[in-house]
Amino acid sequence: MDFPAYLATMPMHAITEIHGEPGLLARFRLEIAAFDDAARARLTEALDLAADLHRDDRRVREPYLNHLLRVAIRMMHHYQVRDVDVIVAGLLHDAVEDHPAELAGVPASAADAGDDVTGAALATLADRFGPRVARLVAAVTNPAYDPGRDRHTQYREHVAASLDREPWARVIKVSDFTDNGVGVIHTVGPKVARLAAKYRPLVPVFRELVARPDTPLSAPVKQHIFAQLDLAEERFSAILDPPT
């Protein structure tokens, strides 16, 4: 498939709408061309694993892999991240949460039996990509929720606590949040309002986390993220606040 020469400058949701997964894969390859051979090999291995684990997953109208590609591309292009462990963890940030048994190489029934499949899946990531990647993925993996408490409240508490101690995990999670929050208008049906209600209270949480001195991003990148958080808030307001 032929792609335009300006693919490297197109907004990622525009690539998604016009060129789909092949376009995002092409954009990913353009981004990793700046890395050395060893780094490109690790990034390609992580992409291949993500594509395999999420092969049957859908995200509304698109393959789930599109979301993972956008998270990784955003970090490389907009956040100027060159830390390969962080990008690998971005590609695999939902692997343990969504497919722990497959990643760990155990029967799915093991999870139903209460075995520590999450721990085994993280150990697999540590073996393949190193303990730092596994630690970063663990930081952005949602825990089992208490059914007696509000899930959205528990999600916000988890985000604040886990990202407090992992500065690089903040970078992964804010890219994920941007894709979900700014991209909420690409969702359809009643899920739009549910997601907006879930994500809106997190805007100030991410704003504070990004602003911290130990968040490893440059001042211009942080300003870019703040603008994206403003845009997300505008979209949440348009969805949730009735006109007066």
Salt bridges, closest charged atoms under 4 A:
GLU17 OE2 - ARG61 NH2 3.65
GLU17 OE2 - HIS186 ND1 3.72
GLU31 OE2 - ARG27 NE 3.08
GLU31 OE2 - HIS77 ND1 3.11
ASP37 OD1 - ARG40 NH2 2.24
GLU45 OE2 - ARG128 NH2 3.10
ASP52 OD1 - ARG55 NH1 3.30
ASP57 OD2 - HIS54 ND1 2.88
ASP57 OD2 - HIS99 NE2 2.62
GLU62 OE2 - ARG59 NE 3.86
GLU62 OE2 - ARG70 NH2 2.88
ASP83 OD2 - ARG132 NH2 2.88
ASP85 OD1 - ARG42 NH1 2.85
ASP85 OD2 - ARG132 NH1 3.20
ASP94 OD2 - HIS93 NE2 3.13
GLU102 OE2 - ARG55 NH1 2.74
GLU157 OE2 - ARG149 NH2 2.89
ASP164 OD1 - ARG212 NH1 2.71
GLU166 OE2 - ARG135 NE 2.72
ASP176 OD1 - HIS67 NE2 2.85
ASP176 OD1 - HIS93 NE2 3.41
ASP176 OD2 - LYS173 NZ 3.27
ASP179 OD1 - HIS13 NE2 3.90
ASP179 OD2 - ARG59 NH2 3.89
ASP179 OD2 - HIS67 ND1 2.73
ASP179 OD1 - ARG70 NE 2.78
ASP179 OD1 - ARG74 NH2 2.98
GLU208 OE2 - ARG212 NE 2.94
ASP214 OD1 - ARG170 NH1 2.82
ASP230 OD1 - ARG207 NH2 2.78
GLU233 OE2 - ARG200 NE 3.13
ASP241 OD2 - ARG200 NH2 2.72
